[in-house]
Amino acid sequence: MSTSPEGVATIFSSTRDDAISRVLEYAGKIQKVIVVLVTAHTEREFNYRVKVMGEIVRETGGMDLIEEGVVRVRSASYAEGVRNMWGSAAFRFTSCFQSTHGGMDTTAMALRVAKVNRPIKLKYIEKELIGGDGGEGIWTTSFEHGHFQHLEVPTVYDPTDPESCKGFADYLKKCNEADVQHSLGTPFFIIGDELHDWFGPYCNNYQVWLRRIKRAFDPNDTSDPGHYVSSKGGGRDVAL
């Protein structure tokens, strides 16, 4: 996965105080970070994979931060790695976080999402409405042996501060708009009638069929209509 120095600090720490101390420790020492979890079935296979990883780092002009002693790893860090290298660490600073974007497509598309998002995120960081990660606090990983790449942008904000909550909501809206403007795939949080009716026309008017299915199988809105669509909501049921 790719992440920011702040992300590295949270991944390799176990408490909030530990995470904060590591953020201060890593300041100026870490810039562009890729976290790689190496696993194997045997010790021989593991040693071989570590050797290959080392060659890749050297060929690309990188640095092994663990080998250099910059990042200290505990055994629990590997357990965290197996759980997608994030887990509860995202909640460590403010007990709250949310993601934006979230499409799954090619590796090139994931890179585009990261590049488009950074200037948007930096505007809200500069206003001190969301956590400051340099605009690079992303989470991305490959699927199906590299055939697909998923990228989302976890962001911390202060749930006890109304301005921070409003700021994040506005940031989320701008991210959704960027997904449409730059054709970056379907974002995470297109939920409820209003957002489905906004996004649907950009995606073959899927909201029409979504609502027709809802009316056929759940006309009384027994399941959660706030997350999907309501049987009677919307209003823009265009003809197909």
N, C-alpha and C positions, 0 to 999 in steps of 0.2 A: 504494500500500500504506500501511497504518497501522502505526506502530511507536513505540518508545520513543526518548528521546534517546540511549540506549546503542546502539540499533539504527542510528540515523542515524550515530553515530560509527564503527560498524563498516563500514557501507556506503560511506562516503566516506573510508576510510583504506586503506592498502595493507600496513601492518605492525601487529604487536601494540602496539609502542610508540606508533605514530601513533594507533591506536585509543584507547589509554588516555589519551593527552594530549588527545584530542578530547573524551572523556567528561568530563574535568576542565574543559575549556574551555566545554563546552555546559551544564555544571551551572548551573541557575538561569536560563539564557537560553532554554531550549527546554522546552515543556510538551507540548501535544498536537501530534503530528506526522503529516502525511500527505505521503508522497513520491510525486511525480507524474513519470512519464517522458513527455516530449513528443517525438513522432516525426512525420515527414512525408515526402512524396515529393518535394516541391520546397521551395525557400527561401521562396517566397511563402506556401505552405500552412503552413510551420513558423511564420513570423512571425504569421500569422493565429491559429493555435492558441495561441501564447504570449500573444497579446493577449487571447484569450477566457479563458485560464487566469488572467490577471491580473485581469480583471473579476470572475471568480468569487471570487478571493481577497479582493478589496476588498468585494464585496457581502456576504460572509459574515464580515467582520471579522477576516480572517486576516492573515498576514504572509508575504511572500516571503523566506525565510531566506537565499537566495542573493543576492537583490537587496540585502538589508540587510547583507550581508557576514558574517552569522553562520556560515553553512556555506560552506566553500571546496570547490569541485568541480574535480576533475582530469578529463582526457579519459577515463581508465580507468574513472571512475565511471559513464559512460554505457554502456560495454561491460558493466559489471557489471549495470547496469539492464536491459539487453536479456536478460541471463541471470536474469530474475525478481528482480532487485534484492536478491539475497542471496548466492548462490554460496558461495565459501569464507569469506566474512566471518563466518559463524556459528561457524566453528572458531577464530576468531582469539584468543579469550581463554584457553580451556582445552583447545583441540584436540579438543573433544568437545561435542556438543549433541544434543538429542532434542526431538521435538515431541509435543504432546498434542492431543486432540480431532481435528479434521480433516475434518468433514463438508462436503459441498457441497450447498447448498440456496439459499434466498433471501437477499438482503441483510439482511433483518430477522432471519433465523435466525443469520447470522454475528454480528450485533451482540449477540444474546442470548448466544451462546457467549462472546464477549469479556467481557460483564458478569458472567456466572456464574463464569468462570474467575478473574477478578482477585482476589477475596477468598481463594480457595483458594491461589493462587500466593503471595500476600502472606504467608500463614502460614509457608510454607517459606522465603521470603526472610528473614523476621524471625528464623528459626532459623539463618540463614546456611548452609543446606544446598544452595541453588541460587543462581544469579546474581541480583543485585539490579537489576531493571529497572523497579521501581515497579509490577509486575504488568501492565504495558502492552506488553511485548515480544511483540506478535502479528505474524502475517503473514497478510494477507488481500488477495485480488484478485478481480476479476470475470471471468466467462467468458461466451461466447456473447452478446457485446454487452450485458452487464449483466443477462442473464436468470438467471444463476447466480452465486453468491458462495461462494468457498472461504475458510475461516479455520482456521488452526492456531496453536499457541502454542509456538514454539521456546523452549527453555530450556537454558541452559548449567549444567553441574555439573562437579565435579572428579573425573575418572575415577581419580585416584590416591588419593582419600580414601574409604575404605569407608563412612563416615557420610554423605558427600555422595551416594554411589551409592545407599545405602539410602533416603536422604531423597527422592531423585528417584523411585525406584521406588514409594515410598508416595504421592508426589504424583501420579504417573501413575495409580495405582489410584483415587485420589480423583477425578481428572478423568474416568476411565471411568464411575465411579459417578454423577457429575454429568450425564454425557451421557444416562444412563438416566433419572435422576430428573427431568430437565428436558426430556426428549425432544429432544435436540440432534443427532440423527442418529447414524450409525455411526462410532465413533472409529477412529483409525488402527490401533492395535496390539491388535486382538482376534486373537491368533494362538495356535496350539496347542490341544490338546484341552480343557484346563481353562478357558481363557477363552472359547472358542467355546461350550462347554456352559453357561457362566455367562450369556453375552450372548444366545445363540440363543433362549431362551424369550421374550425381550423383542421378538424380531423374527421372529415366525411360525415359530419352531422351524426356521430354515433349516439349523441344524447337522445335522439328521437327513438332509436331502437331500445336504448337503455330504459327509457320511460315506458315504452310500450310493453316491454317484458315485465317491468314493475307492476303495471296496471293489470297484466294478465295473471301474474302469480301472487301478488301481494297488494291488492287494491285498497286494503285498509291500513297500509303502512305499519304492519306488525313489526317488521325488522326496521333497523335504524335508517330512517330517511335522511337524517342530517349528514350522514357520511356518504351515502350514495345519491339517490334522487327520491323524491316523493312521487306518489302516483298522481297527484293532482297539481304538483308544482310545475314550475317552468314557464309554460305559456307560449314558447316559441317552437311548437311542434310543426316543423316545416314539412311539406309534402315531399315524399321520396318516391 
